[in-house]
């Protein structure tokens, strides 16, 4: 392992890994499903040597000057609401010393000092450009054997409303796999696993970050797609990366690139669910572009495919397609069609299970649709429920969306109170968001 490669990975992942300070939900958590996933992830992380353990100069090697230490300390302080003086007390140094590091007036290149900082702050040593010798010696086969299970569980955690826990688990895994890939760039299994991990991490970041900071997730998707292009087969992975990449490009306003990516994803789709998910992404992009004809065609295709599924999925089922249809019609100003959709709604005996993020999105979209058709109180009640869910599952973009729908209702006391509560929910989320850095390729 070359020193410049360790330092490069440290810069890439620095404050994304800083997001992993806190533990998973405790056994007393009321969310038993989340807790089970969290405990399972912990067991897998132990197998991959990803958890922070005792750090000393005897079991670490150093990858070069850590020029990013200042931004890491700033992110740590923001995440824990610490002043420079309080952080200095934890590190047993002077406040002016911390100030010089954060303002890039001083750098630390001493491995002993860096390992001491990692130990006292509870940081994974890789964040500071350090690597454990046992990490370097761990068999790549051992890593690749456990990694797919961990990635799958992280996706489940995200769909259960635990995007933060998924980020905490996936970021160190991406670092570990990236280090291995720098030593073996031709292993297709390693490339595929790393692309899958980056794809999962980017998806979780894309949900957890506010819309103004999505450069992180876009960059990770771009990295994942670059790796996938080196593989001769694996159409399923290509579809997965391209459609999630396209969805992220839509969110940052790069609509032409989003449509291109999603159409390419459709070409690689090998089953009904993958085709349906690709059409859903296209419908959302076309709606934002204002292209009603293409939107209607894409959402109709997704609807036909969802009814042909034997087993609806939490992220692809009748209710998800309904949310996309209603949101698109609202975005396009088709109020008469919104009324028609709402009138034709029927409740089935067994409703499909919705992923946590889609429950929040659906409630907010239903509320916006009711507001558009003049049903103010019902609309505000639904948006209220959506804000609660978005706050619980830490979805700042959905809270922002709710606020946009509430802004025109300035004369409504109910709407003003709800908007105030939504802003407060954003402030609650903002402290943890500062611990997520922009990930650059």
C-alpha positions in Angstrom: 0.0 0.0 0.0 1.5 3.3 -1.1 1.5 6.3 1.3 -0.1 8.6 -1.3 -3.0 6.1 -1.7 -3.7 6.0 2.0 -3.6 9.8 2.1 -5.8 10.0 -1.0 -8.5 7.7 0.5 -8.3 9.7 3.8 -9.0 12.9 2.0 -11.9 11.3 0.0 -13.6 9.9 3.1 -12.5 12.1 5.9 -15.6 13.7 7.3 -17.9 11.1 5.8 -16.2 8.8 8.3 -16.6 11.5 10.9 -20.3 10.8 10.6 -19.6 7.4 12.2 -19.0 8.7 15.7 -22.2 7.5 17.4 -23.3 3.9 17.9 -26.3 2.0 16.5 -29.7 2.1 18.3 -29.5 0.4 21.7 -31.4 -2.8 22.4 -34.0 -0.7 24.2 -34.9 1.1 21.0 -38.6 0.9 20.1 -37.7 0.4 16.5 -37.0 -3.4 16.7 -36.5 -3.8 13.0 -33.9 -1.0 13.0 -32.2 -2.4 16.0 -31.9 -5.9 14.5 -30.3 -4.5 11.4 -28.0 -2.4 13.5 -26.8 -5.3 15.6 -26.3 -7.5 12.5 -24.3 -4.7 10.8 -22.1 -4.5 13.9 -21.3 -8.2 13.8 -20.3 -7.9 10.1 -18.2 -4.8 10.8 -16.4 -6.7 13.5 -15.6 -9.4 10.9 -14.3 -6.7 8.5 -12.3 -5.0 11.3 -14.2 -1.8 10.6 -15.0 -0.7 14.1 -12.7 1.8 15.9 -10.5 -0.1 18.4 -7.6 0.8 20.6 -5.1 2.8 18.5 -1.4 2.9 19.1 1.7 3.6 17.1 2.5 -0.1 17.3 -0.4 -1.3 15.2 -0.5 1.7 12.7 1.3 2.8 9.6 1.2 6.3 8.3 0.2 7.4 4.8 1.7 10.9 4.7 1.0 14.4 5.8 -2.6 14.9 7.0 -3.5 18.2 5.5 -7.2 17.7 6.0 -7.0 17.6 9.8 -8.4 21.1 10.2 -11.7 20.3 8.4 -12.0 17.0 10.3 -11.7 18.8 13.6 -14.2 21.4 12.5 -16.7 18.7 11.5 -16.1 16.9 14.8 -16.8 20.1 16.8 -19.9 20.8 14.7 -21.3 17.3 15.1 -20.8 17.4 18.9 -21.5 21.1 19.5 -18.1 21.8 20.9 -16.1 25.0 21.1 -12.4 25.1 20.2 -11.7 25.4 24.0 -13.8 22.3 24.8 -12.1 20.3 22.0 -8.7 21.4 23.2 -9.6 20.1 26.7 -10.4 16.7 25.2 -7.0 16.6 23.4 -5.2 18.1 26.4 -3.8 21.1 24.4 -4.3 24.8 24.1 -7.2 26.4 22.2 -4.8 28.4 20.0 -3.3 25.1 18.9 -6.7 23.9 17.7 -7.3 27.3 16.0 -4.0 27.1 14.1 -4.8 23.5 12.9 -8.3 24.4 11.8 -7.1 27.5 9.9 -4.3 25.5 8.2 -1.6 27.5 9.9 -0.2 24.3 11.4 -0.1 20.7 10.2 0.6 17.5 12.0 2.8 14.9 10.4 3.7 12.9 13.4 2.1 9.4 13.6 2.1 9.4 17.4 0.3 12.7 17.6 -2.3 11.6 15.0 -2.9 8.3 16.7 -3.4 10.1 20.0 -6.0 12.4 18.4 -7.8 9.4 16.8 -7.9 7.5 20.1 -9.1 10.5 22.2 -11.8 11.5 19.7 -12.9 7.9 18.9 -12.1 8.3 15.2 -11.3 5.5 12.8 -7.6 5.9 12.2 -8.1 5.8 8.5 -9.7 9.2 8.7 -6.3 10.7 9.8 -4.3 8.9 7.1 -3.4 6.0 9.3 -3.9 2.3 8.6 -3.8 -0.6 10.9 -1.3 -3.3 10.1 -3.9 -6.0 10.5 -6.1 -4.2 8.0 -3.2 -4.3 5.5 -2.8 -8.1 6.1 -6.4 -9.1 6.0 -7.2 -11.3 3.1 -9.2 -9.6 0.3 -11.2 -12.8 0.0 -12.4 -12.3 3.6 -13.4 -8.8 2.9 -15.2 -9.7 -0.3 -17.0 -12.6 1.3 -18.7 -10.4 4.0 -19.1 -7.1 2.1 -22.1 -8.0 0.0 -24.1 -9.1 3.1 -23.2 -5.8 4.8 -24.2 -3.7 1.7 -27.5 -5.5 1.5 -28.2 -4.9 5.2 -27.3 -1.3 4.8 -29.9 -0.9 2.0 -32.4 -2.5 4.3 -31.5 -0.2 7.1 -31.9 2.8 4.7 -35.3 1.6 3.6 -36.3 1.2 7.3 -35.5 4.8 7.9 -31.9 4.4 9.1 -29.9 6.2 6.4 -27.5 7.5 9.1 -26.7 4.1 10.3 -26.1 2.9 6.7 -23.7 5.8 6.2 -21.8 5.0 9.4 -21.4 1.4 8.2 -20.7 1.9 4.5 -18.2 4.7 4.6 -15.4 2.7 6.3 -16.2 -0.3 4.0 -15.8 1.9 0.9 -12.4 3.1 2.3 -11.2 -0.4 2.9 -12.3 -1.6 -0.5 -10.8 1.4 -2.2 -7.5 0.7 -0.5 -7.6 -2.8 -1.8 -8.5 -1.8 -5.3 -5.4 0.5 -5.5 -3.4 -2.6 -5.1 -5.4 -4.8 -7.5 -7.1 -2.8 -10.2 -8.0 -5.7 -12.4 -10.1 -7.9 -10.0 -13.7 -7.8 -11.4 -15.1 -9.1 -8.1 -13.4 -6.4 -6.2 -14.5 -3.7 -8.7 -18.1 -4.9 -8.6 -18.2 -5.0 -4.8 -16.6 -1.6 -4.5 -19.0 -0.1 -7.1 -22.0 -1.7 -5.2 -20.7 -0.2 -1.9 -20.2 3.2 -3.4 -23.6 3.1 -4.9 -25.2 2.2 -1.6 -23.3 4.9 0.3 -24.2 7.5 -2.4 -27.9 6.5 -2.1 -27.9 6.9 1.6 -26.1 10.3 1.4 -28.6 11.4 -1.2 -31.4 10.9 1.2 -29.7 12.2 4.3 -28.1 15.4 2.9 -29.9 18.6 2.1 -30.3 19.4 -1.6 -27.6 22.0 -1.4 -24.9 19.4 -0.5 -25.6 16.6 -3.0 -22.3 17.0 -4.7 -21.1 14.3 -2.3 -23.5 11.7 -3.6 -23.2 12.7 -7.2 -19.4 12.3 -7.0 -19.7 8.8 -5.5 -22.2 7.7 -8.1 -19.8 8.9 -10.8 -17.0 6.9 -9.2 -19.2 3.8 -9.0 -20.2 4.1 -12.7 -16.6 4.5 -13.8 -15.8 1.2 -12.0 -18.8 -0.5 -13.5 -17.8 0.5 -17.1 -14.6 -1.7 -16.6 -16.8 -4.8 -16.1 -17.8 -6.7 -19.3 -20.9 -8.3 -17.8 -23.1 -7.6 -14.7 -26.0 -5.8 -16.4 -28.0 -5.8 -13.1 -25.3 -3.7 -11.4 -25.1 -1.4 -14.3 -28.8 -0.8 -14.2 -28.8 -0.2 -10.4 -25.9 2.3 -10.6 -27.3 4.2 -13.6 -30.8 4.6 -12.4 -29.7 5.8 -8.9 -27.2 8.1 -10.5 -29.9 9.4 -12.8 -32.1 10.1 -9.9 -29.4 12.0 -8.1 -28.7 14.1 -11.2 -32.3 15.0 -11.3 -32.2 16.2 -7.8 -29.3 18.6 -8.6 -31.1 19.9 -11.6 -29.0 18.2 -14.4 -32.1 16.9 -16.1 -30.7 16.2 -19.5 -28.0 14.0 -18.0 -30.5 12.4 -15.7 -32.7 11.3 -18.6 -29.8 10.0 -20.5 -28.6 8.0 -17.5 -32.1 6.6 -16.8 -32.6 5.6 -20.5 -29.3 3.8 -20.4 -30.4 2.1 -17.2 -33.5 0.9 -18.9 -31.4 -0.8 -21.6 -29.6 -2.8 -18.9 -32.8 -3.7 -17.0 -33.2 -7.5 -16.9 -36.3 -7.9 -14.9 -39.7 -6.3 -14.2 -38.6 -4.5 -11.0 -35.5 -3.0 -12.6 -37.5 -1.8 -15.6 -40.2 -0.4 -13.4 -37.8 1.5 -11.2 -36.1 2.9 -14.4 -39.5 4.2 -15.7 -40.2 5.7 -12.3 -37.0 7.6 -12.4 -37.8 8.8 -16.0 -41.3 9.9 -14.9 -39.8 12.1 -12.1 -37.2 13.6 -14.5 -39.7 14.4 -17.2 -42.1 16.0 -14.7 -39.4 18.3 -13.5 -38.6 19.2 -17.1 -42.2 20.1 -17.7 -42.6 17.4 -20.4 -46.1 16.1 -19.7 -46.3 13.7 -22.7 -43.1 11.8 -21.7 -44.1 11.9 -18.0 -47.5 10.4 -18.7 -45.9 7.6 -20.9 -43.2 6.8 -18.3 -45.6 6.6 -15.4 -48.1 4.5 -17.4 -45.3 2.1 -18.2 -44.3 1.9 -14.5 -47.9 1.3 -13.6 -48.3 -1.6 -16.0 -45.1 -3.2 -14.7 -46.0 -2.9 -11.0 -49.3 -4.8 -11.5 -47.4 -7.6 -13.2 -45.2 -8.1 -10.1 -45.9 -11.2 -8.0 -44.4 -9.7 -4.9 -44.5 -5.8 -4.6 -41.4 -4.3 -3.2 -41.1 -1.5 -0.6 -39.6 0.8 -3.2 -41.6 -0.4 -6.2 -45.3 -0.9 -5.7 -48.7 0.6 -6.5 -48.4 3.3 -3.8 -45.0 4.4 -5.0 -46.2 4.8 -8.6 -49.2 6.7 -7.2 -47.0 9.1 -5.4 -44.9 9.7 -8.5 -48.0 10.3 -10.6 -49.5 12.8 -8.1 -46.3 14.6 -7.5 -45.7 14.9 -11.3 -49.2 16.2 -11.9 -48.8 18.7 -9.1 -45.5 19.9 -10.6 -47.1 20.2 -14.0 -50.1 22.1 -12.7 -52.7 19.5 -13.9 -55.2 20.1 -11.1 -58.2 18.4 -13.0 -56.1 15.3 -13.4 -55.1 15.4 -9.7 -58.9 15.5 -8.8 -59.5 12.5 -11.1 -56.7 10.5 -9.5 -57.9 11.3 -5.9 -61.5 10.4 -6.8 -60.4 7.1 -8.3 -58.3 6.1 -5.3 -59.3 2.8 -3.8 -58.0 1.2 -0.7 -57.1 -2.5 -0.9 -57.5 -5.0 1.8 -53.7 -5.5 1.9 -51.7 -2.4 1.2 -48.1 -2.9 0.1 -45.3 -2.1 2.5 -43.7 1.2 1.8 -40.1 2.0 2.5 -39.7 4.6 5.2 -38.6 7.4 2.9 -41.6 6.7 0.6 -44.0 6.9 3.5 -42.8 10.4 4.2 -42.8 11.4 0.6 -46.3 10.0 0.0 -47.9 11.8 2.9 -46.4 15.2 1.8 -47.4 14.6 -1.8 -50.9 13.6 -0.8 -51.1 16.8 1.3 -49.9 19.0 -1.6 -52.5 17.3 -3.9 -55.3 18.1 -1.4 -54.1 21.7 -1.1 -54.2 22.0 -4.9 -57.8 20.8 -5.0 -58.9 23.2 -2.3 -59.0 20.7 0.6 -56.9 22.8 2.9 -57.3 21.3 6.3 -56.9 17.7 5.0 -53.9 18.8 3.0 -52.3 20.4 6.0 -53.0 17.4 8.2 -51.3 15.1 5.7 -48.3 17.4 5.3 -48.1 17.5 9.1 -47.8 13.7 9.2 -45.2 13.8 6.4 -43.1 16.3 8.3 -43.2 14.1 11.4 -42.1 11.1 9.3 -39.4 13.1 7.5 -38.1 14.3 10.8 -38.1 10.8 12.3 -36.2 9.3 9.4 -33.9 12.4 8.9 -35.0 13.4 5.4 -34.2 17.1 5.1 -35.1 17.3 1.4 -38.7 16.2 2.2 -39.0 18.8 5.0 -37.9 21.5 2.6 -40.5 20.2 0.1 -43.2 20.5 2.7 -42.1 24.1 3.5 -42.4 25.0 -0.2 -46.0 23.8 -0.2 -46.8 25.8 2.9 -45.2 29.1 1.9 -48.2 30.3 -0.2 -50.6 29.8 2.7 -49.3 32.8 4.8 -52.8 33.7 5.9 -53.4 30.3 7.5 -52.4 30.1 11.2 -52.3 26.3 10.9 -50.0 26.5 7.9 -47.7 29.1 9.7 -47.4 26.9 12.8 -46.7 23.9 10.7 -44.0 25.7 8.7 -42.4 26.9 12.0 -42.3 23.3 13.2 -40.8 22.2 9.9 -38.0 24.8 10.2 -37.3 23.7 13.8 -37.0 20.1 12.5 -34.5 21.3 9.9 -32.5 23.0 12.6 -32.4 19.8 14.6 -31.0 17.9 11.6 -28.5 20.6 10.7 -26.0 19.8 13.4 -25.5 16.2 12.3 -25.5 17.2 8.7 -22.3 19.3 9.3 -20.4 16.1 10.0 -20.9 14.9 6.4 -18.3 16.2 4.0 -18.4 16.7 0.3 -16.9 13.5 -1.1 -14.8 14.2 -4.2 -13.6 11.6 -6.7 
